[in-house]
C-alpha cells in the first residue's frame, strides 16, 4: 500500500507552489463552524469568509450593511472549524476607505483572530491603501472586476471588462495592485478573454469567480453551489446539490411525523430502571 501523504496546513507557500505547478486552487466561501469542518475534511484548499455572509446568512439585500463585528464573528466561527484550509478574511464596506491607519487597524483584527490573509475590494483606487497595509506586514489580497461593495457605482451587479477599454482598465488595476504588494487577487465576473489578459499581466496568484478557466484557481459562493440561497443563482455557478429541496423535504416530513404522532418512537426516548418505575407505581412491563 502506498503511504498516505501527510496533510499539511495550506500556507501562502503552498498556494504559490500550486500556481507554479499549475495545480488549480479550490476556493469556496464559508460562514460557519460546521461548514468549515466539512470543507476541511473534503480537502478544500482555501475559504473566504466573505462579506457576502451579510446576504447569504444574515438576510440583508446587499453586502453593504455588514459590520466589522458581524464579519469578525462569522470569521471566528469558521476558524474554529478549520484545520488545514487557508482562511481569507473579507474586509466589509467602509472599514478600509477612511484612512490607512484605520485600514491597518481593522485588517489587524482579522489577522489577530487567526486569518491567513485579508481581502479588500478595488483596483488602482485602493493601491495606496494596499501599499500601506503591506508595509505594515499584512498579507493583502485584491479583488477587481465586479466588486459588490461598489455595485451602485458600477451600475449594479453587472459583468465587468466587456469592452476593450474596460478590459485594459482592469489590467491596469491588476498591475496597480501587484505593484502595491498584493500576494494575489480575485477577479470577479469578467469574460474569459479579459481574465486571460489579467492573468498574463501579473505574476501573483489570480483567482476566478465567474471569470472562466484561465486563472490559478476558482472561487464559488458556497450557497450558490449547494442550492441554499433562493434569491438568485448566477450563470457561472454549477449546482452540485439542492439543499433547499433536501431541507424542505426533511422539514415537511418532520411536520407530518409530529402531527401523525409517528415521532417520537421508543428509540428516541430515555429509559428508567424497573426499580425506579416500581417506586412510581408504574408497571415496567416485559
Ligand atoms: O463576500 C464575498 O463572498 C466576496 C465574493 C463576492 C467574492 O467578496
py3Dmol code that shows the C-alpha trace and the ligand (Angstrom):
import py3Dmol

protein = """\
ATOM      1  CA  UNK A   1       0.000   0.000   0.000  1.00  0.00           C
ATOM      2  CA  UNK A   2       1.458   3.403  -0.878  1.00  0.00           C
ATOM      3  CA  UNK A   3       1.999   5.506   2.229  1.00  0.00           C
ATOM      4  CA  UNK A   4      -0.713   8.138   2.609  1.00  0.00           C
ATOM      5  CA  UNK A   5       0.723  11.633   2.166  1.00  0.00           C
ATOM      6  CA  UNK A   6       0.554  13.556   5.432  1.00  0.00           C
ATOM      7  CA  UNK A   7      -1.785  16.503   5.005  1.00  0.00           C
ATOM      8  CA  UNK A   8      -0.299  19.852   5.931  1.00  0.00           C
ATOM      9  CA  UNK A   9      -1.812  23.243   6.681  1.00  0.00           C
ATOM     10  CA  UNK A  10      -2.222  25.261   3.468  1.00  0.00           C
ATOM     11  CA  UNK A  11       0.020  28.337   3.552  1.00  0.00           C
ATOM     12  CA  UNK A  12       0.855  31.104   1.113  1.00  0.00           C
ATOM     13  CA  UNK A  13       3.853  28.957   0.181  1.00  0.00           C
ATOM     14  CA  UNK A  14       1.501  26.076  -0.666  1.00  0.00           C
ATOM     15  CA  UNK A  15      -0.650  28.321  -2.856  1.00  0.00           C
ATOM     16  CA  UNK A  16       2.404  29.692  -4.674  1.00  0.00           C
ATOM     17  CA  UNK A  17       3.694  26.158  -5.268  1.00  0.00           C
ATOM     18  CA  UNK A  18       0.285  25.153  -6.667  1.00  0.00           C
ATOM     19  CA  UNK A  19       0.391  28.126  -9.039  1.00  0.00           C
ATOM     20  CA  UNK A  20       3.928  27.219 -10.171  1.00  0.00           C
ATOM     21  CA  UNK A  21       2.926  23.597 -10.714  1.00  0.00           C
ATOM     22  CA  UNK A  22      -0.328  24.665 -12.432  1.00  0.00           C
ATOM     23  CA  UNK A  23      -2.466  22.771  -9.924  1.00  0.00           C
ATOM     24  CA  UNK A  24      -5.833  24.570  -9.710  1.00  0.00           C
ATOM     25  CA  UNK A  25      -6.607  26.009  -6.267  1.00  0.00           C
ATOM     26  CA  UNK A  26     -10.075  25.253  -4.856  1.00  0.00           C
ATOM     27  CA  UNK A  27     -11.718  28.116  -3.004  1.00  0.00           C
ATOM     28  CA  UNK A  28     -15.208  28.443  -1.513  1.00  0.00           C
ATOM     29  CA  UNK A  29     -16.908  30.974   0.692  1.00  0.00           C
ATOM     30  CA  UNK A  30     -17.722  29.734   4.183  1.00  0.00           C
ATOM     31  CA  UNK A  31     -19.548  31.379   7.054  1.00  0.00           C
ATOM     32  CA  UNK A  32     -19.887  28.918   9.912  1.00  0.00           C
ATOM     33  CA  UNK A  33     -18.230  26.219  12.008  1.00  0.00           C
ATOM     34  CA  UNK A  34     -19.903  23.012  10.741  1.00  0.00           C
ATOM     35  CA  UNK A  35     -19.486  24.014   7.105  1.00  0.00           C
ATOM     36  CA  UNK A  36     -15.805  24.794   7.708  1.00  0.00           C
ATOM     37  CA  UNK A  37     -15.329  21.330   9.216  1.00  0.00           C
ATOM     38  CA  UNK A  38     -16.992  19.651   6.226  1.00  0.00           C
ATOM     39  CA  UNK A  39     -14.999  21.652   3.667  1.00  0.00           C
ATOM     40  CA  UNK A  40     -11.767  20.996   5.526  1.00  0.00           C
ATOM     41  CA  UNK A  41     -12.457  17.257   5.660  1.00  0.00           C
ATOM     42  CA  UNK A  42     -13.311  17.252   1.938  1.00  0.00           C
ATOM     43  CA  UNK A  43      -9.931  18.806   1.134  1.00  0.00           C
ATOM     44  CA  UNK A  44     -10.815  22.338   0.011  1.00  0.00           C
ATOM     45  CA  UNK A  45      -7.617  24.421  -0.195  1.00  0.00           C
ATOM     46  CA  UNK A  46      -8.907  27.802   0.777  1.00  0.00           C
ATOM     47  CA  UNK A  47     -12.032  29.533   2.170  1.00  0.00           C
ATOM     48  CA  UNK A  48     -13.210  33.122   2.060  1.00  0.00           C
ATOM     49  CA  UNK A  49     -15.338  34.293   4.949  1.00  0.00           C
ATOM     50  CA  UNK A  50     -16.979  36.727   2.570  1.00  0.00           C
ATOM     51  CA  UNK A  51     -18.984  39.777   3.483  1.00  0.00           C
ATOM     52  CA  UNK A  52     -21.483  38.040   1.182  1.00  0.00           C
ATOM     53  CA  UNK A  53     -22.458  36.431   4.510  1.00  0.00           C
ATOM     54  CA  UNK A  54     -24.474  39.617   5.032  1.00  0.00           C
ATOM     55  CA  UNK A  55     -26.758  38.300   2.264  1.00  0.00           C
ATOM     56  CA  UNK A  56     -26.439  34.515   2.413  1.00  0.00           C
ATOM     57  CA  UNK A  57     -26.522  34.133   6.200  1.00  0.00           C
ATOM     58  CA  UNK A  58     -27.890  37.351   7.674  1.00  0.00           C
ATOM     59  CA  UNK A  59     -30.530  38.100   5.043  1.00  0.00           C
ATOM     60  CA  UNK A  60     -29.502  41.619   4.012  1.00  0.00           C
ATOM     61  CA  UNK A  61     -30.246  42.640   0.409  1.00  0.00           C
ATOM     62  CA  UNK A  62     -26.599  43.635  -0.261  1.00  0.00           C
ATOM     63  CA  UNK A  63     -23.183  43.268   1.399  1.00  0.00           C
ATOM     64  CA  UNK A  64     -23.096  46.925   2.408  1.00  0.00           C
ATOM     65  CA  UNK A  65     -24.809  46.650   5.828  1.00  0.00           C
ATOM     66  CA  UNK A  66     -22.199  44.146   7.040  1.00  0.00           C
ATOM     67  CA  UNK A  67     -20.475  45.408  10.179  1.00  0.00           C
ATOM     68  CA  UNK A  68     -16.917  44.663  11.194  1.00  0.00           C
ATOM     69  CA  UNK A  69     -18.211  42.994  14.374  1.00  0.00           C
ATOM     70  CA  UNK A  70     -20.586  40.653  12.494  1.00  0.00           C
ATOM     71  CA  UNK A  71     -17.860  39.849   9.972  1.00  0.00           C
ATOM     72  CA  UNK A  72     -15.374  39.016  12.721  1.00  0.00           C
ATOM     73  CA  UNK A  73     -17.952  36.797  14.447  1.00  0.00           C
ATOM     74  CA  UNK A  74     -18.536  34.723  11.287  1.00  0.00           C
ATOM     75  CA  UNK A  75     -14.791  34.543  10.692  1.00  0.00           C
ATOM     76  CA  UNK A  76     -14.100  33.269  14.209  1.00  0.00           C
ATOM     77  CA  UNK A  77     -16.693  30.512  13.759  1.00  0.00           C
ATOM     78  CA  UNK A  78     -15.030  29.381  10.524  1.00  0.00           C
ATOM     79  CA  UNK A  79     -11.579  29.494  12.105  1.00  0.00           C
ATOM     80  CA  UNK A  80     -12.793  27.198  14.906  1.00  0.00           C
ATOM     81  CA  UNK A  81     -13.844  24.657  12.288  1.00  0.00           C
ATOM     82  CA  UNK A  82     -10.765  24.664  10.073  1.00  0.00           C
ATOM     83  CA  UNK A  83      -7.687  22.569  10.470  1.00  0.00           C
ATOM     84  CA  UNK A  84      -5.845  22.777   7.155  1.00  0.00           C
ATOM     85  CA  UNK A  85      -7.550  25.314   4.919  1.00  0.00           C
ATOM     86  CA  UNK A  86      -6.154  28.760   4.164  1.00  0.00           C
ATOM     87  CA  UNK A  87      -8.664  31.277   5.554  1.00  0.00           C
ATOM     88  CA  UNK A  88      -9.106  34.692   3.941  1.00  0.00           C
ATOM     89  CA  UNK A  89     -10.965  37.326   5.963  1.00  0.00           C
ATOM     90  CA  UNK A  90     -13.013  39.833   3.982  1.00  0.00           C
ATOM     91  CA  UNK A  91     -12.984  43.496   4.962  1.00  0.00           C
ATOM     92  CA  UNK A  92     -16.516  44.937   4.979  1.00  0.00           C
ATOM     93  CA  UNK A  93     -17.689  48.137   3.346  1.00  0.00           C
ATOM     94  CA  UNK A  94     -16.075  51.304   4.751  1.00  0.00           C
ATOM     95  CA  UNK A  95     -13.636  49.508   7.035  1.00  0.00           C
ATOM     96  CA  UNK A  96     -10.579  50.385   4.901  1.00  0.00           C
ATOM     97  CA  UNK A  97     -11.596  53.513   2.988  1.00  0.00           C
ATOM     98  CA  UNK A  98     -11.368  56.151   5.730  1.00  0.00           C
ATOM     99  CA  UNK A  99      -7.609  56.182   6.321  1.00  0.00           C
ATOM    100  CA  UNK A 100      -4.584  53.941   6.001  1.00  0.00           C
ATOM    101  CA  UNK A 101      -4.378  53.753   9.800  1.00  0.00           C
ATOM    102  CA  UNK A 102      -7.984  52.558  10.100  1.00  0.00           C
ATOM    103  CA  UNK A 103      -7.462  50.017   7.297  1.00  0.00           C
ATOM    104  CA  UNK A 104      -4.374  48.618   9.046  1.00  0.00           C
ATOM    105  CA  UNK A 105      -6.118  48.538  12.422  1.00  0.00           C
ATOM    106  CA  UNK A 106      -9.198  46.748  11.057  1.00  0.00           C
ATOM    107  CA  UNK A 107      -7.210  44.286   8.946  1.00  0.00           C
ATOM    108  CA  UNK A 108      -5.117  43.534  12.029  1.00  0.00           C
ATOM    109  CA  UNK A 109      -8.270  42.355  13.804  1.00  0.00           C
ATOM    110  CA  UNK A 110      -8.756  39.593  11.203  1.00  0.00           C
ATOM    111  CA  UNK A 111      -5.127  38.535  11.482  1.00  0.00           C
ATOM    112  CA  UNK A 112      -5.231  38.600  15.291  1.00  0.00           C
ATOM    113  CA  UNK A 113      -8.051  36.022  15.387  1.00  0.00           C
ATOM    114  CA  UNK A 114      -6.125  33.663  13.103  1.00  0.00           C
ATOM    115  CA  UNK A 115      -6.832  34.518   9.442  1.00  0.00           C
ATOM    116  CA  UNK A 116      -4.113  33.686   6.947  1.00  0.00           C
ATOM    117  CA  UNK A 117      -4.816  36.770   4.826  1.00  0.00           C
ATOM    118  CA  UNK A 118      -7.338  39.530   4.257  1.00  0.00           C
ATOM    119  CA  UNK A 119      -9.111  40.678   1.086  1.00  0.00           C
ATOM    120  CA  UNK A 120     -10.402  44.086   0.119  1.00  0.00           C
ATOM    121  CA  UNK A 121     -12.178  45.377  -2.965  1.00  0.00           C
ATOM    122  CA  UNK A 122     -10.902  47.813  -5.580  1.00  0.00           C
ATOM    123  CA  UNK A 123      -8.076  48.305  -8.080  1.00  0.00           C
ATOM    124  CA  UNK A 124      -5.860  51.355  -8.633  1.00  0.00           C
ATOM    125  CA  UNK A 125      -8.140  53.407  -6.385  1.00  0.00           C
ATOM    126  CA  UNK A 126      -7.092  51.378  -3.302  1.00  0.00           C
ATOM    127  CA  UNK A 127      -3.446  50.821  -4.315  1.00  0.00           C
ATOM    128  CA  UNK A 128      -2.107  53.377  -1.797  1.00  0.00           C
ATOM    129  CA  UNK A 129      -4.096  51.735   0.989  1.00  0.00           C
ATOM    130  CA  UNK A 130      -2.841  48.298  -0.037  1.00  0.00           C
ATOM    131  CA  UNK A 131       0.770  49.552  -0.107  1.00  0.00           C
ATOM    132  CA  UNK A 132       0.413  50.963   3.426  1.00  0.00           C
ATOM    133  CA  UNK A 133      -1.128  47.694   4.659  1.00  0.00           C
ATOM    134  CA  UNK A 134       1.585  45.570   3.032  1.00  0.00           C
ATOM    135  CA  UNK A 135       4.221  47.868   4.575  1.00  0.00           C
ATOM    136  CA  UNK A 136       2.596  47.131   7.934  1.00  0.00           C
ATOM    137  CA  UNK A 137       3.195  43.425   7.278  1.00  0.00           C
ATOM    138  CA  UNK A 138      -0.336  42.428   6.249  1.00  0.00           C
ATOM    139  CA  UNK A 139      -0.899  39.690   3.617  1.00  0.00           C
ATOM    140  CA  UNK A 140      -3.340  41.508   1.355  1.00  0.00           C
ATOM    141  CA  UNK A 141      -5.407  40.051  -1.449  1.00  0.00           C
ATOM    142  CA  UNK A 142      -7.072  42.309  -4.031  1.00  0.00           C
ATOM    143  CA  UNK A 143     -10.484  41.995  -5.656  1.00  0.00           C
ATOM    144  CA  UNK A 144     -11.330  43.529  -9.035  1.00  0.00           C
ATOM    145  CA  UNK A 145     -13.982  43.147 -11.729  1.00  0.00           C
ATOM    146  CA  UNK A 146     -17.439  43.067 -10.176  1.00  0.00           C
ATOM    147  CA  UNK A 147     -16.846  44.405  -6.691  1.00  0.00           C
ATOM    148  CA  UNK A 148     -20.166  44.118  -4.816  1.00  0.00           C
ATOM    149  CA  UNK A 149     -19.365  46.899  -2.329  1.00  0.00           C
ATOM    150  CA  UNK A 150     -19.254  49.370  -5.218  1.00  0.00           C
ATOM    151  CA  UNK A 151     -22.111  47.815  -7.212  1.00  0.00           C
ATOM    152  CA  UNK A 152     -24.124  51.096  -7.154  1.00  0.00           C
ATOM    153  CA  UNK A 153     -21.133  52.935  -8.679  1.00  0.00           C
ATOM    154  CA  UNK A 154     -20.695  50.163 -11.276  1.00  0.00           C
ATOM    155  CA  UNK A 155     -24.350  50.438 -12.311  1.00  0.00           C
ATOM    156  CA  UNK A 156     -25.468  47.298 -10.469  1.00  0.00           C
ATOM    157  CA  UNK A 157     -24.333  43.673 -10.379  1.00  0.00           C
ATOM    158  CA  UNK A 158     -23.025  43.528 -13.948  1.00  0.00           C
ATOM    159  CA  UNK A 159     -20.367  41.699 -15.891  1.00  0.00           C
ATOM    160  CA  UNK A 160     -17.216  43.857 -15.991  1.00  0.00           C
ATOM    161  CA  UNK A 161     -14.434  44.182 -18.578  1.00  0.00           C
ATOM    162  CA  UNK A 162     -16.730  43.547 -21.533  1.00  0.00           C
ATOM    163  CA  UNK A 163     -15.269  46.234 -23.806  1.00  0.00           C
ATOM    164  CA  UNK A 164     -11.621  46.520 -24.889  1.00  0.00           C
ATOM    165  CA  UNK A 165     -11.261  49.749 -22.887  1.00  0.00           C
ATOM    166  CA  UNK A 166     -12.829  48.208 -19.795  1.00  0.00           C
ATOM    167  CA  UNK A 167     -10.597  45.130 -20.115  1.00  0.00           C
ATOM    168  CA  UNK A 168      -7.478  47.340 -20.412  1.00  0.00           C
ATOM    169  CA  UNK A 169      -8.575  49.314 -17.342  1.00  0.00           C
ATOM    170  CA  UNK A 170      -8.875  46.071 -15.364  1.00  0.00           C
ATOM    171  CA  UNK A 171      -5.379  45.060 -16.466  1.00  0.00           C
ATOM    172  CA  UNK A 172      -4.134  48.447 -15.170  1.00  0.00           C
ATOM    173  CA  UNK A 173      -5.989  47.836 -11.894  1.00  0.00           C
ATOM    174  CA  UNK A 174      -4.386  44.400 -11.580  1.00  0.00           C
ATOM    175  CA  UNK A 175      -0.901  45.830 -12.192  1.00  0.00           C
ATOM    176  CA  UNK A 176      -1.500  48.623  -9.673  1.00  0.00           C
ATOM    177  CA  UNK A 177      -2.488  46.061  -7.043  1.00  0.00           C
ATOM    178  CA  UNK A 178       0.527  43.897  -7.812  1.00  0.00           C
ATOM    179  CA  UNK A 179       2.837  46.932  -7.618  1.00  0.00           C
ATOM    180  CA  UNK A 180       1.252  47.771  -4.254  1.00  0.00           C
ATOM    181  CA  UNK A 181       2.270  44.336  -2.979  1.00  0.00           C
ATOM    182  CA  UNK A 182      -0.768  42.014  -3.012  1.00  0.00           C
ATOM    183  CA  UNK A 183       0.061  38.296  -2.950  1.00  0.00           C
ATOM    184  CA  UNK A 184      -2.985  37.504  -5.036  1.00  0.00           C
ATOM    185  CA  UNK A 185      -6.220  38.841  -6.393  1.00  0.00           C
ATOM    186  CA  UNK A 186      -9.742  37.735  -7.097  1.00  0.00           C
ATOM    187  CA  UNK A 187     -11.195  38.691 -10.467  1.00  0.00           C
ATOM    188  CA  UNK A 188     -14.986  38.536 -10.433  1.00  0.00           C
ATOM    189  CA  UNK A 189     -17.449  38.313 -13.263  1.00  0.00           C
ATOM    190  CA  UNK A 190     -15.488  39.135 -16.428  1.00  0.00           C
ATOM    191  CA  UNK A 191     -15.356  37.454 -19.856  1.00  0.00           C
ATOM    192  CA  UNK A 192     -12.659  34.729 -20.108  1.00  0.00           C
ATOM    193  CA  UNK A 193     -10.646  36.838 -22.573  1.00  0.00           C
ATOM    194  CA  UNK A 194     -10.359  39.648 -20.033  1.00  0.00           C
ATOM    195  CA  UNK A 195      -9.339  37.107 -17.397  1.00  0.00           C
ATOM    196  CA  UNK A 196      -6.556  35.827 -19.667  1.00  0.00           C
ATOM    197  CA  UNK A 197      -5.229  39.361 -20.204  1.00  0.00           C
ATOM    198  CA  UNK A 198      -5.135  39.933 -16.433  1.00  0.00           C
ATOM    199  CA  UNK A 199      -3.623  36.518 -15.698  1.00  0.00           C
ATOM    200  CA  UNK A 200      -0.849  37.158 -18.196  1.00  0.00           C
ATOM    201  CA  UNK A 201      -0.194  40.701 -16.953  1.00  0.00           C
ATOM    202  CA  UNK A 202       0.663  39.839 -13.345  1.00  0.00           C
ATOM    203  CA  UNK A 203       2.819  37.273 -11.549  1.00  0.00           C
ATOM    204  CA  UNK A 204       0.777  36.965  -8.357  1.00  0.00           C
ATOM    205  CA  UNK A 205      -1.956  34.363  -7.754  1.00  0.00           C
ATOM    206  CA  UNK A 206      -5.088  35.144  -9.784  1.00  0.00           C
ATOM    207  CA  UNK A 207      -8.378  33.547  -8.721  1.00  0.00           C
ATOM    208  CA  UNK A 208     -11.550  33.499 -10.801  1.00  0.00           C
ATOM    209  CA  UNK A 209     -15.158  33.931  -9.718  1.00  0.00           C
ATOM    210  CA  UNK A 210     -17.232  33.863 -12.860  1.00  0.00           C
ATOM    211  CA  UNK A 211     -14.196  34.727 -14.980  1.00  0.00           C
ATOM    212  CA  UNK A 212     -13.714  31.415 -16.768  1.00  0.00           C
ATOM    213  CA  UNK A 213     -10.950  28.833 -16.513  1.00  0.00           C
ATOM    214  CA  UNK A 214      -7.757  30.813 -17.199  1.00  0.00           C
ATOM    215  CA  UNK A 215      -6.788  31.512 -13.580  1.00  0.00           C
ATOM    216  CA  UNK A 216      -4.812  29.829 -10.809  1.00  0.00           C
ATOM    217  CA  UNK A 217      -7.985  28.596  -9.170  1.00  0.00           C
ATOM    218  CA  UNK A 218     -11.724  29.015  -8.808  1.00  0.00           C
ATOM    219  CA  UNK A 219     -13.963  30.590  -6.170  1.00  0.00           C
ATOM    220  CA  UNK A 220     -17.685  29.957  -5.802  1.00  0.00           C
ATOM    221  CA  UNK A 221     -20.151  31.239  -3.220  1.00  0.00           C
ATOM    222  CA  UNK A 222     -20.983  28.026  -1.380  1.00  0.00           C
ATOM    223  CA  UNK A 223     -24.697  28.771  -1.015  1.00  0.00           C
ATOM    224  CA  UNK A 224     -24.985  29.026  -4.816  1.00  0.00           C
ATOM    225  CA  UNK A 225     -23.315  25.667  -5.498  1.00  0.00           C
ATOM    226  CA  UNK A 226     -25.298  23.769  -2.863  1.00  0.00           C
ATOM    227  CA  UNK A 227     -28.661  25.362  -3.725  1.00  0.00           C
ATOM    228  CA  UNK A 228     -29.065  27.072  -0.355  1.00  0.00           C
ATOM    229  CA  UNK A 229     -29.826  30.616  -1.477  1.00  0.00           C
ATOM    230  CA  UNK A 230     -33.141  31.111  -3.164  1.00  0.00           C
ATOM    231  CA  UNK A 231     -32.801  34.807  -4.179  1.00  0.00           C
ATOM    232  CA  UNK A 232     -30.750  34.206  -7.355  1.00  0.00           C
ATOM    233  CA  UNK A 233     -28.093  31.949  -8.877  1.00  0.00           C
ATOM    234  CA  UNK A 234     -25.524  33.460 -11.238  1.00  0.00           C
ATOM    235  CA  UNK A 235     -24.926  31.928 -14.687  1.00  0.00           C
ATOM    236  CA  UNK A 236     -21.361  30.942 -13.810  1.00  0.00           C
ATOM    237  CA  UNK A 237     -22.333  28.573 -10.978  1.00  0.00           C
ATOM    238  CA  UNK A 238     -22.603  24.804 -11.320  1.00  0.00           C
ATOM    239  CA  UNK A 239     -25.106  23.441  -8.818  1.00  0.00           C
ATOM    240  CA  UNK A 240     -23.828  20.316  -7.028  1.00  0.00           C
ATOM    241  CA  UNK A 241     -26.879  19.635  -4.879  1.00  0.00           C
ATOM    242  CA  UNK A 242     -30.175  21.259  -3.965  1.00  0.00           C
ATOM    243  CA  UNK A 243     -30.029  21.770  -0.242  1.00  0.00           C
ATOM    244  CA  UNK A 244     -33.202  23.858  -0.316  1.00  0.00           C
ATOM    245  CA  UNK A 245     -35.138  20.911  -1.735  1.00  0.00           C
ATOM    246  CA  UNK A 246     -33.486  18.428   0.645  1.00  0.00           C
ATOM    247  CA  UNK A 247     -34.205  20.597   3.699  1.00  0.00           C
ATOM    248  CA  UNK A 248     -37.747  21.410   2.571  1.00  0.00           C
ATOM    249  CA  UNK A 249     -38.385  17.671   2.257  1.00  0.00           C
ATOM    250  CA  UNK A 250     -36.934  16.996   5.721  1.00  0.00           C
ATOM    251  CA  UNK A 251     -38.963  19.753   7.377  1.00  0.00           C
ATOM    252  CA  UNK A 252     -42.202  18.672   5.648  1.00  0.00           C
ATOM    253  CA  UNK A 253     -41.628  15.071   6.747  1.00  0.00           C
ATOM    254  CA  UNK A 254     -40.984  16.223  10.324  1.00  0.00           C
ATOM    255  CA  UNK A 255     -44.272  18.148  10.351  1.00  0.00           C
ATOM    256  CA  UNK A 256     -46.111  15.081   9.062  1.00  0.00           C
ATOM    257  CA  UNK A 257     -44.443  12.778  11.630  1.00  0.00           C
ATOM    258  CA  UNK A 258     -45.214  15.005  14.607  1.00  0.00           C
ATOM    259  CA  UNK A 259     -48.797  15.696  13.545  1.00  0.00           C
ATOM    260  CA  UNK A 260     -49.443  11.994  12.972  1.00  0.00           C
ATOM    261  CA  UNK A 261     -47.665  11.072  16.253  1.00  0.00           C
ATOM    262  CA  UNK A 262     -45.270   8.847  14.325  1.00  0.00           C
ATOM    263  CA  UNK A 263     -42.437  10.749  16.025  1.00  0.00           C
ATOM    264  CA  UNK A 264     -41.037  10.199  18.598  1.00  0.00           C
ATOM    265  CA  UNK A 265     -40.775   6.398  18.851  1.00  0.00           C
ATOM    266  CA  UNK A 266     -39.427   4.413  21.882  1.00  0.00           C
ATOM    267  CA  UNK A 267     -35.888   4.523  20.442  1.00  0.00           C
ATOM    268  CA  UNK A 268     -35.974   8.310  20.731  1.00  0.00           C
ATOM    269  CA  UNK A 269     -36.879   8.189  24.453  1.00  0.00           C
ATOM    270  CA  UNK A 270     -34.798   7.848  27.634  1.00  0.00           C
ATOM    271  CA  UNK A 271     -35.460   4.903  29.999  1.00  0.00           C
ATOM    272  CA  UNK A 272     -35.934   4.490  33.755  1.00  0.00           C
ATOM    273  CA  UNK A 273     -34.952   1.328  35.587  1.00  0.00           C
ATOM    274  CA  UNK A 274     -37.794  -1.081  36.558  1.00  0.00           C
ATOM    275  CA  UNK A 275     -36.980  -0.367  40.253  1.00  0.00           C
ATOM    276  CA  UNK A 276     -37.493   3.359  39.826  1.00  0.00           C
ATOM    277  CA  UNK A 277     -40.660   2.774  37.802  1.00  0.00           C
ATOM    278  CA  UNK A 278     -41.915   0.477  40.559  1.00  0.00           C
ATOM    279  CA  UNK A 279     -41.410   3.265  43.125  1.00  0.00           C
ATOM    280  CA  UNK A 280     -43.678   5.426  40.977  1.00  0.00           C
ATOM    281  CA  UNK A 281     -46.274   2.647  40.751  1.00  0.00           C
ATOM    282  CA  UNK A 282     -45.644   2.250  37.024  1.00  0.00           C
ATOM    283  CA  UNK A 283     -45.669  -1.242  35.555  1.00  0.00           C
ATOM    284  CA  UNK A 284     -42.347  -1.767  33.685  1.00  0.00           C
ATOM    285  CA  UNK A 285     -43.921  -4.455  31.513  1.00  0.00           C
ATOM    286  CA  UNK A 286     -41.527  -7.045  29.963  1.00  0.00           C
TER     287      UNK A 286
END
"""
ligand_1 = """\
8
LIG
O -18.037 38.476 0.034
C -17.769 37.654 -0.824
O -18.140 36.489 -0.792
C -16.980 38.113 -1.929
C -17.232 37.405 -3.197
C -18.324 38.073 -3.924
C -16.052 37.274 -3.952
O -16.235 39.042 -1.826
"""
view = py3Dmol.view(width=600, height=400)
view.addModel(protein, "pdb")
view.setStyle({"model": 0}, {"cartoon": {"style": "trace"}})
view.addModel(ligand_1, "xyz")
view.setStyle({"model": 1}, {"stick": {}})
view.zoomTo()
view.show()
